Amino acid sequence: MNADTITHTVNLPLPVFLVPPTLNERLDDAERAALTAEIRTLLARENAVLVAHYYTNPDLQALAEATGGYVSDSLDMARFGHEHPAQTLVVAGVRFMGETAKILNPEKRVLMPDLGAECSLDLGCPADQFAAFCDQHPDRTVVVYANTSAAVKARADWMVTSGSALDVVRHLHAEGKKILWAPDRYLGDYIRVNTGADMLLWNGACIVHEEFKGQELAALIATHPQAKVLVHPESPPSVIALADVVGSTSQLIAAVKTLPAQTFIVATDRGIFYKMQQAAPDKILLEAPTAGDSATCRSCAHCPWMAMNGLRKLAQTLRTGGNEIQVSAELAARAVLPIKRLLDFSTAQKQQVFGNNDA
């Protein structure tokens, strides 16, 4: 980050947490077919629908689509669950996604394949420390990224996604608001640079996106000069600086489909390749490098917690009804407010763009 950014960043030590090994489920064709058939039966029996994040195993994404479920980002997963008549939502992703689904659907049962599937951004922003930090800066509007716990959301004024953060912060900046942002410092810095807002940044990072390195990316670009570079804004500034498109998961998928290039270098979790290949089966997709002279690879472009989701664990959850997400009514009542503020803001924006046409 540049010097100006450093003056805006909270100088807190990054937390130490145990990162699980990135071990994707290994299944032969017979076991995959048997588990898929069983899960289909169990979903029907339990009046359940499967929603899966873009970063999960392709087996789960394909199964969600094949059974009338949904594959998307965390907020859209929760929104789909709210609109779907099923009384049980099975969330394949990480824990904060299950919490968000429960907050928006308190009347439904929300299950996950593994409650131990965490997120480095969530773990890196403990609710008690964050609340104390907010109390030290009462003059600032608190904006948190979706990748946070229910308790952190409950302390916020706004929740945003990577696709909505720029618009929300521009809106708040136009109103003269000073921002307290958490938890991802790279996404926060990207927003600050592009909006000019006064932002105080929590010192968090995604272990997947932080591993993409500008030096190695530049070398890969040199060997594929015609390729377009797609980067998620949770990445370091040196990587963002080389991007042709910076955007959310949905925006990057759209870019692969709409841009005329044949080859793309993608700097986000490689789980997204499943939907990118669906959107543009004739395109060539290359992983942005996470190894090399300036890199130390802990996740290798795939979230180790996302990798904890799999067909075996999903089947076991549906058999037993275990791994249910619980959010207290009191906490949910506070955490839903910043989420609904974003949903209302997004609805108002769409009406401004397309007009309030009920025809």
N, C-alpha and C positions, 0 to 999 in steps of 0.2 A: 504494500500500500504506500501511497505517497505521504509526504510529511503532513499535509493538511488533514488527511484521513486519520492519521495516528492521533492527532489532537482531539479527534471526535470519538475515539474508540475507548471503551472501558478497559482499563489495564487490570483485568482479572486473570488469574491463572486458569488455564484450561483444566477441566476436571480429568481425573484418571479413571477410566472404566475399562472393564474387560471386554475386548472385542472378540466375538466368537469367530471361529474359522469359517471361511466361505466354502461350505460344503453343499453343493447342490445335490438334490435327491437323485440317486441313480436307480433307474427302473429298467427292467427288460420289457419287451413289447407285451408279453403275456400279463405281467403284473400291472403294467399301466392300463391295459384294457380291462382287467378285472376290477381294479380300483375305480376307474372311471365309471364302469357300469354300476358298481355298488353306490358310489356317490350320487349318481343320478337318482337311484331309487331312494336313498336317504333324504335328498333334498325334497323330493316329492312327499315323502312320509312326514317330514318335519315342517312342511309348509315354509320352506326356506329358499332364499335366493343367494347366489354367490356373487360377490363383488370383489374384483381383484385389481390391484394397482399395476401400473405399467411396468414396474420393476420386478414383479414376481416371476416365478418360473413360467415359461410358455405353456406348460401343461395346464396350469391353473387358469391362465388367461383364456386358453382355448376352451376349457371346460365351462368357464363363466359365460362365454359367448354362446356355446352350444346348448346351455340349459336356461337361456332367457335371462341371464345375469348381465354383468356389465364390467367393462375394463376402462379405467380412467384414472384421474388424479384423486387425491384424498377427499376434497370437498365435493366433487361431482359424484364420487362413490356414495357418500352420505346422502346427497340430494336424491340420487336414484333410489336408494333404500327407502327414503321418505315417501317417494311417489309410488313405489311398488307395493302391491297388496300383501306380499308375504309377511308373516308375523315373526319370522326369524331371518336375520341378516347374518351371513357368514362373510367376514371381512378377511381377505387374504392380503396381508400387508404388514404394517408395524403398529405397535400398540396405540399411538396417538390417533391413528386412523379409526381404530375400533372405538376409541373414546369419542371422537367427533361424530361417528355414526350413532352412538348411543345418545349423545347430547341432542342431536337433531331428531332422534326417534326414541324418546324415552319409553314409549309404550311397547316397543318391540324388544325381543331377545336378540342380543348381538353376541355372536361367537367368533372366535379366531382359531386358526390351526395351532398357534403357539403363542401364549401370553408372554413368553420371554423374548419375542421379537420386538426389540427396542429401536431407537433412533439416536444417533450420536448428537443430533441437535437438541432433541428432547432431554437426553441424559446430561447434556452440557449446560442446561438451564434449570437448575433446581428451583422449585417454586418458592421456597423460603428465602433463598438468596436473592431471587429476582424481585420478590415483594419488597424486601429491604431496600434494594436498589431503587425501585420505583418510589418508595417513600422518601428517598433522598432527593428526588427530582420531581416534586409535585406540580411544577409548572409545565411539564411536558405531557403531550398526548402519547399514550402507550400503544404502540402498534406491534403486534407479534405475528410471526410467520405461522402457518398452519402446523408446522413440524414442532409442536409444543404440547405439553400435557394439558389436561383439562384445568388443573390448578393454575397454570400460567395463563391460560386463556381467560380464566375467571378474574385475573388481575388486570386485564387489558381493556383498552377502549375500543380497539379495532383488531380483528384478525384479517390477514391477507394471504393470498396464494402468490406464487411467483408470477402468475399471469395477470394478477390484479394489483400487485403492490405499487407499480409505478403510477397507475391512475389514482389510487387512493392517496398516496403520499403527495402527488401533485395537487390534489384537491385540498388536503390539509395544509400544505404549504401556501396555497393561494388564500387560505383563511388566516394566515399568519401564525399557524401552529408550529411549535417546536416539538420534535419527535424523539421519543425514547424507543429504540428498535431492538428487538431480540428475535431469534438468537443468532442467526447466521451473519457474521461480520462481512463476508464477501458479497452476499446478496444485499445487505444494508449499504455497503459502500457503492455498489452498482446503482442502487436507487438514489443515494445521495448525490452522486456525480451527475446523474441524468435528470434530477429534479431541482437541484440547488437548495434542497431543504436543509435546515439545521437539524442534524440527526446525531444522537448519542447512541453508539453501537455496543451491544453486548458482545463479548468475545467468544463466540461459538463458531463451529464449522462442521460441515458434513465430511465424514472421513472418505467418502467416495469422491466427491467433486474436488476436495482439496488436493487430491493426489494428481490431478491433471497438471502437467507442467508445461510452461510456455516454451522452454528450450527444446524439449523433445517434440512438442507439437509443431514448432517451426521447422524442424528437420523432416517430419512426416509430410508437411505441406510442400516442402521443396521437392519431394519425390512424387507428389501428386498435385502438380500446380493447377490442374483444372478442377480440383475438388472444392466443394463448398464446405465451410467449417461451421458446425452447429454446436452451440455452447449453452449449457444451463447457467443462469446467473449466480448459482452457488459456487462457481468456480473462481479461482484466483484471478486478479486483474491481468496478469501476464497472458492468461489463456483467453479471457474475454477480449483482450486487445486484438487477437488474431481471428476473431469470429466474423463470419459473414452474417450469421443470425444468432442473436442472443434471445432466449425465450424459455417459457415453461415447457413441460413435457408435451402438452397438446400443441403448442406453437411449433415445437421442433418436428413433431410428426407431420403437421401441415406443411412445413417448409420442404420436407423430403418429397411430398406429393406434388407441390406446386412449382418449385424451382426447376428450371430447365436442365440443371446439371445432372450428369450421370453418376458421379461419385460424391459421397459425403463422408466427412470425418466428423464423428459424433462424440462430444464431450459430455456425456451423462451416463447413468447406469445402463449397462448393456442389455438389461431386461427390456428396454424400450424397442430393441430391434424387432421383436415379434410384431408389434403394431406398425412399425415403419415398413417392414417387409410386406405386410398386408396392404398398406396404403400405396406402396410403390414397388411391386415385385421385381421390376426390371432395373432398379437402382442398385448400386454397389455401396455398401455401408462399411466403414472402417472405424474401429475403436480408436479414440484419441489415446495417446500413450500415457501410461501410469508408471512406466519403468524407464530407466536410463540413468545417465550420469548424475542428474539432479533430483532423482526421484527415489522414494522408498515406498514400496507398494504394500499397503496393508489390506486393501480391499480389492485392488485390481479391477476397478470399474464395475464392481457388483457389490451391493450392500450385503454384508454378512448376515444381518438380521432379516432382510427380505428373503435370503436363501434358506431361512429356517422354515419357511412355508413350503408345503409339498402335499402330494396326493395322500400319502400315508397318514400324515397328521390330520389332514382335512377329514378323511374317512373316520378316524378315531374320534375326532371332535363331534361329528354328526352321530356316531354310534352312541356316545355317552352323554352328549349335551354338556360336556365340560368346556373349559376355557371361555367362560362367559364374562363379558366385560361388564363391570359395575361402576356406575358413577352416581354418587349420592344426589338426591333431588336438590339439595341446597347448593351443591357445587355446580350441577348442571344448569340451574336457574341463573347463575352468574356467568358461567362460561358460554351460554348460548347467546348472550347479548352482543359481544363483539362479532360473533359469527353471523347473526342476523343483520347486524349493521352492514357487513360486507354484502350479504345477499340482497338487501334492499338497495344498496349503492349500485350493485351490478344491474339490477332490474331497472333502476332509473336511468343508467347509462344506455342500456339497450333501447329504452323508449325514446331517448334523445336522438339516437342514431337512426332508428327505424320508424319512429313515430308511433303514436299510440293508436294503431290500426287494428280494430277488433274484427275486421271482415275476414 
